[in-house]
Amino acid sequence: MIGSVLLQLSQTGYFIMLAGLFFFPLVVAIITAKDIFYNKNIAENMKIVWFALVILIPLIGPIIYFFWGKSHAAKKNH
C-alpha cells in the first residue's frame, strides 16, 4: 500500500518535472517571438532569421536574441 503511494508520487514528480522542461522553453520562445514581432528596430528580413532561430532552438535562441540581437538592433538605430 505505502509502496504504491510512493510510486504514484514519484511518477507525478516526474510528470511535473518533464512538463516544466517542456513548457519553460516554450513560454520563453513565445515571449521572445512576441518581442521580435513588435520590435521596430529590426528589419523585416532579420525578423525572419530571429524567428527561425527562436523556433528551431527554443531555449538557446531566445538567450542569444536577448543578449545580442536586441541590443544590437537598438544600437544600430540610435
Z-matrix of the N, CA and C atoms (Angstrom, degrees):
N
C 1 1.450
C 2 1.531 1 111.24
N 3 1.327 2 115.99 1 -52.55
C 4 1.470 3 119.76 2 -179.31
C 5 1.524 4 110.30 3 -66.83
N 6 1.318 5 117.13 4 -37.39
C 7 1.462 6 120.80 5 178.87
C 8 1.513 7 112.55 6 -62.28
N 9 1.333 8 116.83 7 -39.50
C 10 1.467 9 119.20 8 179.28
C 11 1.523 10 111.21 9 -70.46
N 12 1.335 11 118.51 10 -34.09
C 13 1.477 12 121.15 11 176.79
C 14 1.523 13 109.67 12 -65.98
N 15 1.327 14 116.78 13 -43.99
C 16 1.466 15 119.80 14 178.60
C 17 1.521 16 110.98 15 -64.35
N 18 1.320 17 117.90 16 -37.36
C 19 1.455 18 121.52 17 177.93
C 20 1.527 19 110.80 18 -64.29
N 21 1.329 20 117.10 19 -42.54
C 22 1.460 21 120.59 20 178.31
C 23 1.521 22 110.87 21 -63.79
N 24 1.331 23 117.50 22 -41.10
C 25 1.463 24 120.65 23 179.08
C 26 1.523 25 110.97 24 -64.73
N 27 1.333 26 116.35 25 -39.50
C 28 1.467 27 118.30 26 -179.61
C 29 1.521 28 110.70 27 -69.64
N 30 1.333 29 118.23 28 -35.47
C 31 1.454 30 120.57 29 177.09
C 32 1.517 31 110.63 30 -67.45
N 33 1.325 32 117.33 31 -38.25
C 34 1.464 33 120.85 32 176.69
C 35 1.516 34 109.92 33 -64.25
N 36 1.319 35 116.65 34 -40.39
C 37 1.459 36 120.63 35 177.62
C 38 1.511 37 112.17 36 -61.73
N 39 1.325 38 115.96 37 -41.27
C 40 1.460 39 119.68 38 177.69
C 41 1.519 40 111.16 39 -65.28
N 42 1.343 41 116.07 40 -39.99
C 43 1.462 42 119.71 41 178.89
C 44 1.524 43 110.82 42 -62.92
N 45 1.317 44 116.84 43 -45.08
C 46 1.473 45 120.33 44 -179.87
C 47 1.521 46 110.16 45 -63.88
N 48 1.322 47 116.90 46 -41.79
C 49 1.461 48 120.13 47 179.50
C 50 1.530 49 110.74 48 -64.75
N 51 1.319 50 117.72 49 -44.77
C 52 1.458 51 120.42 50 179.76
C 53 1.527 52 111.59 51 -67.63
N 54 1.323 53 117.76 52 -37.49
C 55 1.463 54 120.85 53 176.67
C 56 1.520 55 109.92 54 -63.39
N 57 1.324 56 117.09 55 -41.29
C 58 1.459 57 120.65 56 177.54
C 59 1.516 58 112.17 57 -64.36
N 60 1.322 59 116.39 58 -40.07
C 61 1.462 60 119.81 59 178.84
C 62 1.519 61 112.06 60 -66.99
N 63 1.335 62 117.10 61 -26.07
C 64 1.457 63 120.94 62 178.25
C 65 1.522 64 111.19 63 -85.83
N 66 1.322 65 117.38 64 -45.97
C 67 1.463 66 120.69 65 -172.21
C 68 1.525 67 113.53 66 -79.13
N 69 1.321 68 119.55 67 -30.02
C 70 1.463 69 120.44 68 179.77
C 71 1.524 70 112.04 69 -61.59
N 72 1.338 71 119.75 70 -51.20
C 73 1.473 72 118.52 71 176.62
C 74 1.525 73 112.69 72 -63.12
N 75 1.327 74 117.16 73 -33.41
C 76 1.460 75 120.85 74 178.39
C 77 1.524 76 111.12 75 -64.25
N 78 1.322 77 116.94 76 -45.00
C 79 1.465 78 120.87 77 178.96
C 80 1.523 79 110.51 78 -65.23
N 81 1.320 80 117.13 79 -42.61
C 82 1.466 81 120.73 80 178.49
C 83 1.530 82 110.43 81 -62.35
N 84 1.327 83 117.55 82 -41.40
C 85 1.463 84 121.17 83 179.40
C 86 1.528 85 111.21 84 -65.73
N 87 1.327 86 117.96 85 -39.38
C 88 1.466 87 121.23 86 178.76
C 89 1.519 88 111.03 87 -66.31
N 90 1.314 89 117.72 88 -43.59
C 91 1.469 90 121.16 89 178.21
C 92 1.522 91 110.30 90 -62.76
N 93 1.316 92 116.99 91 -41.31
C 94 1.459 93 121.28 92 179.08
C 95 1.525 94 111.21 93 -66.41
N 96 1.326 95 117.17 94 -42.48
C 97 1.468 96 120.49 95 178.84
C 98 1.525 97 110.61 96 -61.69
N 99 1.322 98 117.37 97 -39.68
C 100 1.466 99 121.57 98 176.46
C 101 1.527 100 110.51 99 -62.19
N 102 1.320 101 116.35 100 -42.95
C 103 1.464 102 120.45 101 179.14
C 104 1.523 103 111.11 102 -64.26
N 105 1.317 104 117.72 103 -41.12
C 106 1.464 105 121.60 104 178.40
C 107 1.530 106 110.08 105 -63.79
N 108 1.337 107 116.23 106 -44.04
C 109 1.459 108 120.94 107 -177.36
C 110 1.539 109 111.55 108 -61.15
N 111 1.332 110 117.17 109 -41.52
C 112 1.462 111 120.70 110 -176.12
C 113 1.531 112 114.14 111 -90.56
N 114 1.331 113 118.35 112 -3.12
C 115 1.458 114 121.08 113 -179.43
C 116 1.531 115 109.77 114 -78.58
N 117 1.312 116 116.36 115 114.87
C 118 1.473 117 121.74 116 -177.91
C 119 1.527 118 112.34 117 -80.95
N 120 1.325 119 117.82 118 -11.18
C 121 1.461 120 121.60 119 -177.64
C 122 1.530 121 113.37 120 -85.07
N 123 1.319 122 117.37 121 -4.67
C 124 1.461 123 121.01 122 -177.87
C 125 1.530 124 108.68 123 -106.10
N 126 1.319 125 115.70 124 132.83
C 127 1.468 126 120.99 125 177.49
C 128 1.527 127 109.72 126 -66.03
N 129 1.319 128 115.89 127 153.18
C 130 1.467 129 121.37 128 -175.67
C 131 1.538 130 111.72 129 -59.24
N 132 1.334 131 117.51 130 -41.77
C 133 1.462 132 118.49 131 -179.49
C 134 1.531 133 111.84 132 -68.30
N 135 1.326 134 117.53 133 -31.32
C 136 1.471 135 120.31 134 176.58
C 137 1.524 136 111.17 135 -73.27
N 138 1.329 137 116.83 136 -30.06
C 139 1.466 138 119.40 137 176.36
C 140 1.527 139 110.37 138 -61.66
N 141 1.328 140 116.21 139 -39.32
C 142 1.465 141 119.96 140 178.90
C 143 1.528 142 110.08 141 -63.21
N 144 1.322 143 116.16 142 -41.49
C 145 1.466 144 120.50 143 179.29
C 146 1.525 145 110.08 144 -63.80
N 147 1.342 146 116.89 145 -45.18
C 148 1.459 147 120.22 146 -179.64
C 149 1.523 148 111.50 147 -65.70
N 150 1.350 149 117.81 148 -40.74
C 151 1.466 150 120.31 149 176.31
C 152 1.523 151 110.48 150 -58.42
N 153 1.324 152 116.96 151 -45.87
C 154 1.466 153 120.96 152 -179.30
C 155 1.525 154 110.80 153 -61.50
N 156 1.326 155 116.91 154 -43.01
C 157 1.464 156 121.01 155 179.80
C 158 1.522 157 110.99 156 -63.58
N 159 1.325 158 116.46 157 -43.90
C 160 1.464 159 120.88 158 -178.10
C 161 1.525 160 111.04 159 -67.57
N 162 1.322 161 117.14 160 -38.09
C 163 1.462 162 120.03 161 -178.17
C 164 1.529 163 111.40 162 -76.86
N 165 1.319 164 117.72 163 -38.80
C 166 1.465 165 120.51 164 -177.88
C 167 1.524 166 113.52 165 -76.33
N 168 1.323 167 116.25 166 -30.52
C 169 1.469 168 120.71 167 179.03
C 170 1.532 169 106.81 168 -126.46
N 171 1.346 170 118.34 169 82.95
C 172 1.459 171 121.89 170 -166.49
C 173 1.527 172 117.05 171 -59.33
N 174 1.290 173 121.64 172 -32.28
C 175 1.457 174 119.93 173 -178.74
C 176 1.522 175 112.05 174 -103.18
N 177 1.307 176 117.74 175 -38.20
C 178 1.462 177 121.37 176 -179.15
C 179 1.533 178 110.88 177 -74.89
N 180 1.332 179 117.58 178 -38.42
C 181 1.465 180 121.89 179 -179.99
C 182 1.519 181 113.34 180 -57.13
N 183 1.340 182 118.82 181 -49.66
C 184 1.465 183 119.22 182 177.68
C 185 1.527 184 113.59 183 -63.18
N 186 1.314 185 116.41 184 -35.38
C 187 1.470 186 119.04 185 178.08
C 188 1.521 187 109.69 186 -64.25
N 189 1.334 188 117.05 187 -44.49
C 190 1.462 189 120.76 188 177.95
C 191 1.523 190 110.31 189 -61.98
N 192 1.336 191 116.94 190 -42.72
C 193 1.469 192 120.43 191 -179.86
C 194 1.528 193 111.45 192 -62.08
N 195 1.316 194 117.60 193 -49.37
C 196 1.461 195 119.64 194 -175.73
C 197 1.522 196 112.82 195 -68.13
N 198 1.345 197 118.04 196 -32.03
C 199 1.459 198 118.88 197 -179.74
C 200 1.521 199 113.56 198 -87.31
N 201 1.344 200 117.29 199 -30.63
C 202 1.457 201 118.28 200 -175.60
C 203 1.517 202 112.65 201 -116.03
N 204 1.297 203 118.71 202 -51.32
C 205 1.458 204 122.01 203 -172.97
C 206 1.514 205 114.58 204 -68.55
N 207 1.320 206 117.23 205 -44.55
C 208 1.459 207 120.78 206 -177.46
C 209 1.522 208 110.82 207 -67.30
N 210 1.309 209 117.35 208 -45.97
C 211 1.465 210 120.11 209 -179.79
C 212 1.526 211 111.20 210 -69.23
N 213 1.325 212 117.33 211 -34.93
C 214 1.463 213 121.53 212 178.59
C 215 1.529 214 110.78 213 -65.59
N 216 1.325 215 117.06 214 -40.40
C 217 1.484 216 120.98 215 179.26
C 218 1.523 217 110.91 216 -68.48
N 219 1.330 218 116.59 217 -37.23
C 220 1.467 219 119.67 218 179.90
C 221 1.527 220 110.68 219 -68.82
N 222 1.330 221 118.11 220 -40.05
C 223 1.463 222 121.46 221 178.84
C 224 1.525 223 111.62 222 -68.10
N 225 1.320 224 116.25 223 -36.35
C 226 1.455 225 120.82 224 -175.81
C 227 1.541 226 111.79 225 -66.51
N 228 1.316 227 116.80 226 -35.67
C 229 1.463 228 120.74 227 -175.62
C 230 1.515 229 114.31 228 -96.65
N 231 1.312 230 118.73 229 1.57
C 232 1.466 231 120.50 230 178.26
C 233 1.494 232 112.29 231 -116.11
